[in-house]
Amino acid sequence: MLPLAVVGGVLLRLGLAALSIGGTAWGLKKMHDVGEEKMFNKGICPICHGHFEYKTQVGYSRAYKCDFCSNSILVSNDNIDKGYDYKPSEISKK
C-alpha cells in the first residue's frame, strides 16, 4: 500500500491539472466570444459601417453579410446577436 501522503499528493496534482485544463478552455472560449463581439460590432460592419444582414444558419452559427461591402462573419454565441434587427444602412445600394 502507498502511504497516505503519496496518495494525497497524486490526488492534489490531478485536481490541479483538471483546474488548469478547465481554466484554459474557459479562457479560450472567452477570447473567441470577445473576437466575435468585436467583429459583429452590434450589427455595424467594422470595415465600411454598413449593416449586417442575416443570411443563413450554418450549424450552430449564424452567417451575416454586410449590405455594402459584402464583408461576411459567423456568430456562434447567442448573446452577441440576440435581439438584433436588421435595418438597411444609408450607404447600402438597397
PyRosetta script that sets phi, psi and omega in degrees:
from pyrosetta import init, pose_from_sequence

init()
pose = pose_from_sequence("MLPLAVVGGVLLRLGLAALSIGGTAWGLKKMHDVGEEKMFNKGICPICHGHFEYKTQVGYSRAYKCDFCSNSILVSNDNIDKGYDYKPSEISKK")
pose.set_psi(1, 145.2)
pose.set_omega(1, 178.7)
pose.set_phi(2, -83.2)
pose.set_psi(2, 146.4)
pose.set_omega(2, 176.4)
pose.set_phi(3, -63.5)
pose.set_psi(3, 152.2)
pose.set_omega(3, -178.2)
pose.set_phi(4, -60.2)
pose.set_psi(4, -35.1)
pose.set_omega(4, 179.4)
pose.set_phi(5, -63.8)
pose.set_psi(5, -38.0)
pose.set_omega(5, 179.6)
pose.set_phi(6, -68.4)
pose.set_psi(6, -44.8)
pose.set_omega(6, 179.1)
pose.set_phi(7, -62.7)
pose.set_psi(7, -43.3)
pose.set_omega(7, 178.5)
pose.set_phi(8, -63.0)
pose.set_psi(8, -40.2)
pose.set_omega(8, 178.9)
pose.set_phi(9, -65.2)
pose.set_psi(9, -40.8)
pose.set_omega(9, 178.9)
pose.set_phi(10, -65.5)
pose.set_psi(10, -44.9)
pose.set_omega(10, 179.3)
pose.set_phi(11, -63.1)
pose.set_psi(11, -39.2)
pose.set_omega(11, 178.2)
pose.set_phi(12, -63.4)
pose.set_psi(12, -44.7)
pose.set_omega(12, 179.3)
pose.set_phi(13, -64.5)
pose.set_psi(13, -39.6)
pose.set_omega(13, 177.2)
pose.set_phi(14, -64.6)
pose.set_psi(14, -40.3)
pose.set_omega(14, 178.0)
pose.set_phi(15, -64.7)
pose.set_psi(15, -43.2)
pose.set_omega(15, 177.9)
pose.set_phi(16, -64.7)
pose.set_psi(16, -37.8)
pose.set_omega(16, 178.0)
pose.set_phi(17, -64.7)
pose.set_psi(17, -42.5)
pose.set_omega(17, 179.1)
pose.set_phi(18, -63.8)
pose.set_psi(18, -42.3)
pose.set_omega(18, 177.8)
pose.set_phi(19, -64.2)
pose.set_psi(19, -39.3)
pose.set_omega(19, 179.8)
pose.set_phi(20, -64.5)
pose.set_psi(20, -45.5)
pose.set_omega(20, 179.3)
pose.set_phi(21, -64.8)
pose.set_psi(21, -43.9)
pose.set_omega(21, 178.7)
pose.set_phi(22, -63.6)
pose.set_psi(22, -41.4)
pose.set_omega(22, 179.0)
pose.set_phi(23, -65.4)
pose.set_psi(23, -39.5)
pose.set_omega(23, 177.9)
pose.set_phi(24, -65.1)
pose.set_psi(24, -43.8)
pose.set_omega(24, 179.2)
pose.set_phi(25, -62.6)
pose.set_psi(25, -42.5)
pose.set_omega(25, 179.4)
pose.set_phi(26, -63.8)
pose.set_psi(26, -43.6)
pose.set_omega(26, 179.7)
pose.set_phi(27, -62.8)
pose.set_psi(27, -41.7)
pose.set_omega(27, 178.0)
pose.set_phi(28, -65.1)
pose.set_psi(28, -38.6)
pose.set_omega(28, 177.9)
pose.set_phi(29, -63.6)
pose.set_psi(29, -43.1)
pose.set_omega(29, 179.4)
pose.set_phi(30, -63.8)
pose.set_psi(30, -41.2)
pose.set_omega(30, 178.1)
pose.set_phi(31, -62.2)
pose.set_psi(31, -40.8)
pose.set_omega(31, 179.1)
pose.set_phi(32, -63.7)
pose.set_psi(32, -44.7)
pose.set_omega(32, -179.7)
pose.set_phi(33, -63.9)
pose.set_psi(33, -40.0)
pose.set_omega(33, 179.1)
pose.set_phi(34, -65.2)
pose.set_psi(34, -39.4)
pose.set_omega(34, 177.5)
pose.set_phi(35, -64.0)
pose.set_psi(35, -42.5)
pose.set_omega(35, 177.6)
pose.set_phi(36, -64.2)
pose.set_psi(36, -42.7)
pose.set_omega(36, -179.3)
pose.set_phi(37, -63.4)
pose.set_psi(37, -39.2)
pose.set_omega(37, 179.2)
pose.set_phi(38, -67.5)
pose.set_psi(38, -40.3)
pose.set_omega(38, 179.8)
pose.set_phi(39, -70.3)
pose.set_psi(39, -38.6)
pose.set_omega(39, -179.7)
pose.set_phi(40, -72.5)
pose.set_psi(40, -36.1)
pose.set_omega(40, 173.0)
pose.set_phi(41, 49.9)
pose.set_psi(41, 45.4)
pose.set_omega(41, 179.8)
pose.set_phi(42, 57.5)
pose.set_psi(42, 30.5)
pose.set_omega(42, 176.0)
pose.set_phi(43, 91.3)
pose.set_psi(43, 3.6)
pose.set_omega(43, -179.5)
pose.set_phi(44, -108.3)
pose.set_psi(44, 125.3)
pose.set_omega(44, -177.6)
pose.set_phi(45, -61.4)
pose.set_psi(45, 126.5)
pose.set_omega(45, 179.5)
pose.set_phi(46, -71.9)
pose.set_psi(46, -12.4)
pose.set_omega(46, -178.6)
pose.set_phi(47, -87.8)
pose.set_psi(47, -50.8)
pose.set_omega(47, -172.6)
pose.set_phi(48, -123.4)
pose.set_psi(48, -4.5)
pose.set_omega(48, -179.4)
pose.set_phi(49, 70.9)
pose.set_psi(49, 20.5)
pose.set_omega(49, 168.4)
pose.set_phi(50, -74.3)
pose.set_psi(50, -177.2)
pose.set_omega(50, -179.3)
pose.set_phi(51, -110.9)
pose.set_psi(51, 144.8)
pose.set_omega(51, 179.1)
pose.set_phi(52, -81.1)
pose.set_psi(52, 131.7)
pose.set_omega(52, 178.1)
pose.set_phi(53, -110.5)
pose.set_psi(53, 132.2)
pose.set_omega(53, 178.8)
pose.set_phi(54, -63.2)
pose.set_psi(54, 133.6)
pose.set_omega(54, 179.2)
pose.set_phi(55, -113.1)
pose.set_psi(55, -54.1)
pose.set_omega(55, -176.1)
pose.set_phi(56, -161.9)
pose.set_psi(56, 166.5)
pose.set_omega(56, 174.9)
pose.set_phi(57, -97.3)
pose.set_psi(57, 130.1)
pose.set_omega(57, 178.5)
pose.set_phi(58, -123.2)
pose.set_psi(58, 98.0)
pose.set_omega(58, -174.5)
pose.set_phi(59, 64.3)
pose.set_psi(59, -123.7)
pose.set_omega(59, 177.3)
pose.set_phi(60, -93.7)
pose.set_psi(60, 2.2)
pose.set_omega(60, -177.7)
pose.set_phi(61, -104.3)
pose.set_psi(61, 156.0)
pose.set_omega(61, 176.1)
pose.set_phi(62, -112.4)
pose.set_psi(62, 134.6)
pose.set_omega(62, -178.8)
pose.set_phi(63, -97.4)
pose.set_psi(63, 132.4)
pose.set_omega(63, 177.3)
pose.set_phi(64, -123.4)
pose.set_psi(64, 149.0)
pose.set_omega(64, 178.5)
pose.set_phi(65, -133.5)
pose.set_psi(65, 135.5)
pose.set_omega(65, 179.0)
pose.set_phi(66, -65.7)
pose.set_psi(66, 138.0)
pose.set_omega(66, -177.8)
pose.set_phi(67, -80.4)
pose.set_psi(67, 0.2)
pose.set_omega(67, 179.1)
pose.set_phi(68, -118.2)
pose.set_psi(68, -57.1)
pose.set_omega(68, -173.8)
pose.set_phi(69, -100.1)
pose.set_psi(69, -1.5)
pose.set_omega(69, 179.2)
pose.set_phi(70, 67.5)
pose.set_psi(70, 19.6)
pose.set_omega(70, 172.2)
pose.set_phi(71, -63.2)
pose.set_psi(71, 132.0)
pose.set_omega(71, -178.3)
pose.set_phi(72, -117.7)
pose.set_psi(72, 145.0)
pose.set_omega(72, 177.2)
pose.set_phi(73, -140.9)
pose.set_psi(73, 159.6)
pose.set_omega(73, 172.8)
pose.set_phi(74, -115.4)
pose.set_psi(74, 134.7)
pose.set_omega(74, 178.0)
pose.set_phi(75, -119.8)
pose.set_psi(75, 122.1)
pose.set_omega(75, -179.1)
pose.set_phi(76, -107.1)
pose.set_psi(76, -20.7)
pose.set_omega(76, 179.9)
pose.set_phi(77, -85.4)
pose.set_psi(77, 122.0)
pose.set_omega(77, -177.1)
pose.set_phi(78, -63.1)
pose.set_psi(78, -26.7)
pose.set_omega(78, -177.0)
pose.set_phi(79, -76.2)
pose.set_psi(79, -21.6)
pose.set_omega(79, -176.0)
pose.set_phi(80, -71.0)
pose.set_psi(80, -44.5)
pose.set_omega(80, -178.5)
pose.set_phi(81, -108.9)
pose.set_psi(81, 17.0)
pose.set_omega(81, 179.9)
pose.set_phi(82, -63.3)
pose.set_psi(82, 126.0)
pose.set_omega(82, 177.9)
pose.set_phi(83, 77.5)
pose.set_psi(83, 7.0)
pose.set_omega(83, -179.8)
pose.set_phi(84, -70.9)
pose.set_psi(84, 129.2)
pose.set_omega(84, 179.0)
pose.set_phi(85, -120.6)
pose.set_psi(85, 114.9)
pose.set_omega(85, -177.1)
pose.set_phi(86, -69.4)
pose.set_psi(86, 130.9)
pose.set_omega(86, 170.6)
pose.set_phi(87, -131.1)
pose.set_psi(87, 128.9)
pose.set_omega(87, -178.3)
pose.set_phi(88, -55.7)
pose.set_psi(88, 139.4)
pose.set_omega(88, 179.0)
pose.set_phi(89, -76.1)
pose.set_psi(89, 158.5)
pose.set_omega(89, -179.5)
pose.set_phi(90, -67.0)
pose.set_psi(90, -27.6)
pose.set_omega(90, -177.9)
pose.set_phi(91, -87.2)
pose.set_psi(91, -6.8)
pose.set_omega(91, -177.3)
pose.set_phi(92, -72.1)
pose.set_psi(92, 164.6)
pose.set_omega(92, -178.9)
pose.set_phi(93, -81.6)
pose.set_psi(93, -4.7)
pose.set_omega(93, -176.0)
pose.set_phi(94, -81.0)
pose.dump_pdb("model.pdb")
